[in-house]
């Protein structure tokens, strides 16, 4: 189960309003129940995004949905779903959400589940991100204190990438602020037997 899982692209298309949404589903897993659970989680988050972005809004002009596979190896699948919508005004709005799975069990992980229970992962990650912010020198909408306990993240290569939504941290023009953190640098607080441990460099 350490091999990449097969990903199939599905889509939702409408001409009026102009809707083109592409999303992934996993196929050919050894355990149908696990495959069904992973796909149900993906569809659930996609539906949430579509509703928030105005899929049923009569004023909707355009909607574009895309996805990116961030990790698909070592029994870990991490992906991002992104939906842009425009319903008039100066510009549209984009939201991205990420999901990270153990493809052997189908479990979807939230940020807190990546770390040991007694670890102050919020403080550790926040301090690392704060240092990167100083180097980045981007204007902040308000002073950064710490990440949320359920902050958005995905896994890519040997990094845990923490990110913020538009307007959550910086002005719109700066896009999504992404902060990659080496999993090796988190080795002391990651959960033993967890998915971050699987992604440590050999």
C-alpha atoms as a printed R data frame, in Angstrom:
    type eleno elety resid chain resno       x      y       z
1   ATOM     1    CA   UNK     A     1   0.000  0.000   0.000
2   ATOM     2    CA   UNK     A     2   3.039  2.282  -0.219
3   ATOM     3    CA   UNK     A     3   2.582  2.674  -3.959
4   ATOM     4    CA   UNK     A     4   0.713  5.748  -5.284
5   ATOM     5    CA   UNK     A     5  -3.051  5.352  -5.420
6   ATOM     6    CA   UNK     A     6  -4.843  5.836  -8.696
7   ATOM     7    CA   UNK     A     7  -6.598  9.189  -9.087
8   ATOM     8    CA   UNK     A     8  -9.457  9.770 -11.495
9   ATOM     9    CA   UNK     A     9 -10.580 13.278 -12.475
10  ATOM    10    CA   UNK     A    10 -14.303 14.043 -12.368
11  ATOM    11    CA   UNK     A    11 -15.965 17.298 -13.307
12  ATOM    12    CA   UNK     A    12 -19.060 19.461 -12.979
13  ATOM    13    CA   UNK     A    13 -19.844 21.657 -15.978
14  ATOM    14    CA   UNK     A    14 -22.577 24.188 -16.681
15  ATOM    15    CA   UNK     A    15 -22.768 26.877 -19.366
16  ATOM    16    CA   UNK     A    16 -25.056 29.345 -17.602
17  ATOM    17    CA   UNK     A    17 -23.565 30.407 -15.286
18  ATOM    18    CA   UNK     A    18 -20.135 29.351 -16.492
19  ATOM    19    CA   UNK     A    19 -19.114 26.519 -14.155
20  ATOM    20    CA   UNK     A    20 -16.111 24.251 -14.618
21  ATOM    21    CA   UNK     A    21 -15.187 22.289 -11.518
22  ATOM    22    CA   UNK     A    22 -12.647 19.459 -11.604
23  ATOM    23    CA   UNK     A    23 -12.132 17.208  -8.611
24  ATOM    24    CA   UNK     A    24 -10.351 13.925  -7.804
25  ATOM    25    CA   UNK     A    25 -11.617 10.528  -6.727
26  ATOM    26    CA   UNK     A    26  -9.455  7.553  -5.758
27  ATOM    27    CA   UNK     A    27 -10.041  4.279  -7.593
28  ATOM    28    CA   UNK     A    28  -8.919  0.651  -7.488
29  ATOM    29    CA   UNK     A    29  -8.072  0.530  -3.784
30  ATOM    30    CA   UNK     A    30  -7.815 -2.974  -2.327
31  ATOM    31    CA   UNK     A    31 -10.478 -2.187   0.259
32  ATOM    32    CA   UNK     A    32 -13.723 -0.786  -1.256
33  ATOM    33    CA   UNK     A    33 -14.881  0.562   2.124
34  ATOM    34    CA   UNK     A    34 -11.692  2.636   2.461
35  ATOM    35    CA   UNK     A    35 -12.046  3.929  -1.096
36  ATOM    36    CA   UNK     A    36 -15.676  4.864  -0.439
37  ATOM    37    CA   UNK     A    37 -14.775  6.672   2.792
38  ATOM    38    CA   UNK     A    38 -11.957  8.718   1.202
39  ATOM    39    CA   UNK     A    39 -14.121  9.713  -1.754
40  ATOM    40    CA   UNK     A    40 -17.031 10.632   0.517
41  ATOM    41    CA   UNK     A    41 -14.725 12.946   2.484
42  ATOM    42    CA   UNK     A    42 -13.499 14.584  -0.728
43  ATOM    43    CA   UNK     A    43 -17.057 15.111  -1.989
44  ATOM    44    CA   UNK     A    44 -18.142 16.480   1.400
45  ATOM    45    CA   UNK     A    45 -15.428 19.165   1.410
46  ATOM    46    CA   UNK     A    46 -16.022 19.964  -2.257
47  ATOM    47    CA   UNK     A    47 -19.744 20.476  -1.579
48  ATOM    48    CA   UNK     A    48 -18.932 22.777   1.324
49  ATOM    49    CA   UNK     A    49 -16.687 24.846  -0.953
50  ATOM    50    CA   UNK     A    50 -19.280 25.024  -3.717
51  ATOM    51    CA   UNK     A    51 -21.982 26.219  -1.335
52  ATOM    52    CA   UNK     A    52 -19.753 28.839   0.327
53  ATOM    53    CA   UNK     A    53 -18.602 30.063  -3.088
54  ATOM    54    CA   UNK     A    54 -22.151 30.582  -4.311
55  ATOM    55    CA   UNK     A    55 -22.886 27.575  -6.505
56  ATOM    56    CA   UNK     A    56 -26.606 28.174  -5.897
57  ATOM    57    CA   UNK     A    57 -26.366 31.964  -5.960
58  ATOM    58    CA   UNK     A    58 -28.476 33.529  -8.722
59  ATOM    59    CA   UNK     A    59 -25.848 36.252  -9.133
60  ATOM    60    CA   UNK     A    60 -23.033 33.784  -9.856
61  ATOM    61    CA   UNK     A    61 -21.240 34.608 -13.119
62  ATOM    62    CA   UNK     A    62 -18.338 32.160 -13.119
63  ATOM    63    CA   UNK     A    63 -16.954 29.325 -11.023
64  ATOM    64    CA   UNK     A    64 -13.743 27.361 -11.561
65  ATOM    65    CA   UNK     A    65 -12.678 24.427  -9.417
66  ATOM    66    CA   UNK     A    66  -9.316 22.683  -9.579
67  ATOM    67    CA   UNK     A    67  -7.295 20.257  -7.488
68  ATOM    68    CA   UNK     A    68  -3.662 19.424  -6.812
69  ATOM    69    CA   UNK     A    69  -2.202 16.190  -5.516
70  ATOM    70    CA   UNK     A    70   0.482 17.221  -3.024
71  ATOM    71    CA   UNK     A    71   1.590 13.756  -1.830
72  ATOM    72    CA   UNK     A    72   0.706 10.310  -3.147
73  ATOM    73    CA   UNK     A    73   3.278  7.901  -1.758
74  ATOM    74    CA   UNK     A    74   4.184  5.836   1.329
75  ATOM    75    CA   UNK     A    75   0.513  5.245   2.061
76  ATOM    76    CA   UNK     A    76  -0.210  8.968   2.379
77  ATOM    77    CA   UNK     A    77  -2.498 10.994   0.116
78  ATOM    78    CA   UNK     A    78  -2.567 14.756   0.587
79  ATOM    79    CA   UNK     A    79  -4.476 16.983  -1.816
80  ATOM    80    CA   UNK     A    80  -5.957 20.450  -2.166
81  ATOM    81    CA   UNK     A    81  -9.299 21.529  -3.619
82  ATOM    82    CA   UNK     A    82  -9.543 25.125  -4.846
83  ATOM    83    CA   UNK     A    83 -12.692 26.943  -5.957
84  ATOM    84    CA   UNK     A    84 -12.781 30.420  -7.514
85  ATOM    85    CA   UNK     A    85 -16.077 32.226  -8.003
86  ATOM    86    CA   UNK     A    86 -17.131 35.579  -9.407
87  ATOM    87    CA   UNK     A    87 -20.486 37.190  -8.793
88  ATOM    88    CA   UNK     A    88 -19.676 40.784  -9.700
89  ATOM    89    CA   UNK     A    89 -17.582 43.388  -7.936
90  ATOM    90    CA   UNK     A    90 -13.908 44.258  -8.228
91  ATOM    91    CA   UNK     A    91 -12.694 40.668  -8.329
92  ATOM    92    CA   UNK     A    92 -13.729 37.124  -7.574
93  ATOM    93    CA   UNK     A    93 -12.837 35.139  -4.486
94  ATOM    94    CA   UNK     A    94 -10.880 31.918  -4.071
95  ATOM    95    CA   UNK     A    95 -10.909 29.369  -1.250
96  ATOM    96    CA   UNK     A    96  -8.664 26.334  -0.961
97  ATOM    97    CA   UNK     A    97  -9.077 23.395   1.391
98  ATOM    98    CA   UNK     A    98  -6.786 20.426   1.866
99  ATOM    99    CA   UNK     A    99  -7.357 16.825   2.888
100 ATOM   100    CA   UNK     A   100  -4.740 14.359   4.093
101 ATOM   101    CA   UNK     A   101  -5.419 10.619   4.340
102 ATOM   102    CA   UNK     A   102  -3.853  7.371   5.407
103 ATOM   103    CA   UNK     A   103  -4.862  5.331   2.342
104 ATOM   104    CA   UNK     A   104  -4.585  2.048   4.249
105 ATOM   105    CA   UNK     A   105  -7.305  2.980   6.760
106 ATOM   106    CA   UNK     A   106  -9.074  5.857   5.011
107 ATOM   107    CA   UNK     A   107  -8.577  8.092   8.046
108 ATOM   108    CA   UNK     A   108  -8.511 11.795   7.315
109 ATOM   109    CA   UNK     A   109  -6.190 13.743   9.593
110 ATOM   110    CA   UNK     A   110  -6.640 17.112  11.234
111 ATOM   111    CA   UNK     A   111  -3.549 19.068  12.288
112 ATOM   112    CA   UNK     A   112  -3.630 18.100  15.969
113 ATOM   113    CA   UNK     A   113  -3.581 14.393  15.112
114 ATOM   114    CA   UNK     A   114  -0.157 14.690  13.485
115 ATOM   115    CA   UNK     A   115   1.566 15.389  16.797
116 ATOM   116    CA   UNK     A   116   2.086 13.839  20.204
117 ATOM   117    CA   UNK     A   117  -0.715 14.616  22.640
118 ATOM   118    CA   UNK     A   118   1.529 16.380  25.133
119 ATOM   119    CA   UNK     A   119   3.341 18.444  22.487
120 ATOM   120    CA   UNK     A   120   2.586 22.147  22.217
121 ATOM   121    CA   UNK     A   121   2.483 21.908  18.435
122 ATOM   122    CA   UNK     A   122   0.639 25.225  18.063
123 ATOM   123    CA   UNK     A   123   3.460 27.100  19.821
124 ATOM   124    CA   UNK     A   124   6.209 25.240  17.946
125 ATOM   125    CA   UNK     A   125   4.671 25.753  14.499
126 ATOM   126    CA   UNK     A   126   3.737 29.367  15.249
127 ATOM   127    CA   UNK     A   127   7.311 30.236  16.235
128 ATOM   128    CA   UNK     A   128   8.664 28.651  13.041
129 ATOM   129    CA   UNK     A   129   6.107 30.498  10.917
130 ATOM   130    CA   UNK     A   130   6.790 33.787  12.679
131 ATOM   131    CA   UNK     A   131  10.475 33.542  11.723
132 ATOM   132    CA   UNK     A   132   9.501 32.916   8.104
133 ATOM   133    CA   UNK     A   133   7.146 35.916   8.172
134 ATOM   134    CA   UNK     A   134   9.991 38.178   9.239
135 ATOM   135    CA   UNK     A   135  12.075 36.914   6.296
136 ATOM   136    CA   UNK     A   136   9.096 37.222   3.926
137 ATOM   137    CA   UNK     A   137   8.466 40.828   4.976
138 ATOM   138    CA   UNK     A   138   4.869 40.875   3.734
139 ATOM   139    CA   UNK     A   139   2.352 43.318   5.222
140 ATOM   140    CA   UNK     A   140  -0.010 41.706   7.711
141 ATOM   141    CA   UNK     A   141  -3.659 42.637   8.136
142 ATOM   142    CA   UNK     A   142  -3.157 42.219  11.892
143 ATOM   143    CA   UNK     A   143  -0.335 41.073  14.128
144 ATOM   144    CA   UNK     A   144   0.303 37.347  13.969
145 ATOM   145    CA   UNK     A   145   0.206 35.608  17.343
146 ATOM   146    CA   UNK     A   146  -0.335 31.935  16.606
147 ATOM   147    CA   UNK     A   147  -1.970 29.493  14.207
148 ATOM   148    CA   UNK     A   148  -5.393 27.994  14.844
149 ATOM   149    CA   UNK     A   149  -5.448 24.505  16.344
150 ATOM   150    CA   UNK     A   150  -7.128 23.385  13.105
151 ATOM   151    CA   UNK     A   151  -5.016 25.501  10.740
152 ATOM   152    CA   UNK     A   152  -5.089 24.538   7.045
153 ATOM   153    CA   UNK     A   153  -2.227 22.276   5.976
154 ATOM   154    CA   UNK     A   154  -1.048 19.694   3.509
155 ATOM   155    CA   UNK     A   155   1.968 17.418   3.189
156 ATOM   156    CA   UNK     A   156   4.326 17.831   0.246
157 ATOM   157    CA   UNK     A   157   7.551 15.872  -0.188
158 ATOM   158    CA   UNK     A   158   9.269 16.012   3.188
159 ATOM   159    CA   UNK     A   159   7.475 19.155   4.352
160 ATOM   160    CA   UNK     A   160   4.401 20.050   6.324
161 ATOM   161    CA   UNK     A   161   2.931 23.104   4.609
162 ATOM   162    CA   UNK     A   162   0.847 25.409   6.814
163 ATOM   163    CA   UNK     A   163  -1.192 27.986   4.947
164 ATOM   164    CA   UNK     A   164  -3.732 30.756   5.405
165 ATOM   165    CA   UNK     A   165  -6.789 31.745   3.411
166 ATOM   166    CA   UNK     A   166  -7.060 35.027   1.501
167 ATOM   167    CA   UNK     A   167  -7.519 37.935   3.921
168 ATOM   168    CA   UNK     A   168  -6.778 35.683   6.900
169 ATOM   169    CA   UNK     A   169  -3.255 37.039   7.304
170 ATOM   170    CA   UNK     A   170  -2.283 39.318   4.409
171 ATOM   171    CA   UNK     A   171  -4.021 41.590   1.875
172 ATOM   172    CA   UNK     A   172  -5.695 39.983  -1.149
173 ATOM   173    CA   UNK     A   173  -2.872 40.903  -3.522
174 ATOM   174    CA   UNK     A   174  -0.445 38.602  -1.682
175 ATOM   175    CA   UNK     A   175  -2.520 35.502  -2.382
176 ATOM   176    CA   UNK     A   176  -2.369 32.482  -0.111
177 ATOM   177    CA   UNK     A   177   0.515 32.621   2.391
178 ATOM   178    CA   UNK     A   178   2.219 29.196   2.438
179 ATOM   179    CA   UNK     A   179   4.810 28.195   5.028
180 ATOM   180    CA   UNK     A   180   6.651 24.913   4.362
181 ATOM   181    CA   UNK     A   181   8.248 23.357   7.436
182 ATOM   182    CA   UNK     A   182  10.645 20.444   7.192
183 ATOM   183    CA   UNK     A   183   9.167 17.342   8.836
184 ATOM   184    CA   UNK     A   184  12.685 16.527  10.012
185 ATOM   185    CA   UNK     A   185  12.621 19.733  12.091
186 ATOM   186    CA   UNK     A   186   9.427 18.488  13.789
187 ATOM   187    CA   UNK     A   187  10.707 14.969  14.503
188 ATOM   188    CA   UNK     A   188  10.673 15.475  18.270
189 ATOM   189    CA   UNK     A   189   6.944 16.213  18.460
190 ATOM   190    CA   UNK     A   190   5.367 14.172  15.646
191 ATOM   191    CA   UNK     A   191   3.116 11.287  16.612
192 ATOM   192    CA   UNK     A   192   4.870  7.908  16.613
193 ATOM   193    CA   UNK     A   193   3.512  5.677  13.869
194 ATOM   194    CA   UNK     A   194   1.662  8.620  12.343
195 ATOM   195    CA   UNK     A   195   1.673  9.837   8.771
196 ATOM   196    CA   UNK     A   196   4.351 12.486   9.311
197 ATOM   197    CA   UNK     A   197   6.689  9.758  10.532
198 ATOM   198    CA   UNK     A   198   6.051  7.905   7.266
199 ATOM   199    CA   UNK     A   199   7.200 10.977   5.336
200 ATOM   200    CA   UNK     A   200  10.509 11.456   7.133
201 ATOM   201    CA   UNK     A   201  13.520 11.272   4.763
202 ATOM   202    CA   UNK     A   202  15.213  7.876   4.730
